[in-house]
Amino acid sequence: MMPTTTSRRTLGIGRVLIAVYAVLAIAATGRSAFQIADRFDEAPVAFTLSAVSAVVYILATVALIAPGEVWYRIAWVTIGFELVGVLVIGTISLFAPALLGLDSPNPFGREATVWSAYGAGYLLVPLVLPVLGLLYLRGRRPRAAEAL
Amino acid sequence: MVEWFTWVQVAVALIAGLGSVVLGLLGRTPDDLTLGAALLVEVLLVVQLVVAIIAPGVGNPPTGNLLEFYVYLISAIIIVPLAGFWALIERSRWSTVVLGVAGLAIAVMVYRMYQIWAVQVA
């Protein structure tokens, strides 16, 4: 089961993907923990979603690292969830911020979350990353991962 | 925070970050140059921590939320060693890219820390 050059490359890029996921997990966790501790009453719906997204980013990071069929499925589910989350919450935050209890759609404001305005406050990384993640997963079956 | 020191940090983190990403993509494994650049970024962050502790006492208080500031600063201080350990354990070109990604993240975080300290938009 010698990995080919192509799959080794995919694996290498996967390392970078994992690193970016880890940074995003830290960012989302830090921000949501602070917002919930400091100003939960201002936008409880948005901050709760923020915390949920943080947990999902942590799970996705672990799932990308851990080997095996089960973690591979968890990676699909969590990364898919993120893509849906950033699209749905991003759209709501722009066009109907009041639904989330937000005063403004400003992605840099004090109530902004990692998914606000499709993650514009995070250089759109939250929007691009799940797409890259799903592409990466498609090319990395659990069998191939065990060859590590 | 001290403004000029902020820009020094952002510049060093940006150069270290972009440089490591490029060198990594060119195929360089982590070496003294890229790990040294990451170490420099980390040392500046520790200096920043000392500055942040001293500054409010000498007439330079934060205009924003200090807790939020420290969430960023502590996260930043943790991220660089994580990338560094990764580079020491797995000596591949991609570890160099990871070092670079960490540097870029630090540049953004330091800028955000400065905003919290000195610029209130909302």
Interface residues (C-beta under 8 A of the other chain):
Chain A: G12 I13 R15 V16 A19 V20 A22 V23 I26 A27 G30 R31 A33 F34 A37 D38 N106 F108 G109 R110 L123
Chain B: N65 L67 E68 V71 Y72 S75 I78 I79 L82 A83 W86 E90 S92 R93 W94 S95 V97 V98 V101 A102 A105 V108 V121 A122
